[in-house]
Amino acid sequence: MRSFLRSNFIRTYITIGATLGVILAVPPWQAALAGRALPPTWHEAKPLLLALALASGHGVLRMYSWLPSVIYHVGFHGVTFQHWLFDGW
């Protein structure tokens, strides 16, 4: 039962972090796409796709670094995140 709960938590953690990370990437996406038409060739599209991928990756990494802190401050009230994650509740 504990391993099921832990795997379910990890799946939920990854999903929430990735979703919120992509939301954090919206402003850089808007800046990269502002005033541009879609490039007609792959050669012209590569720099734009790279900028969008880097913005997405940066947003996801930011969210994964913030998420443990948010979880601790909102839900654990004094129990460290590592204790809760590795030792159970």
Secondary structure, 3 states (H helix, E strand, C coil): CHHHHHHHHHHHHHHHHHHHHHHHCHHHHHHHHCCCCCCCCHHHHHHHHHHHHHHHHHHHHHHHHHHHHHHHHHHHCCCCHHHHHHHCC
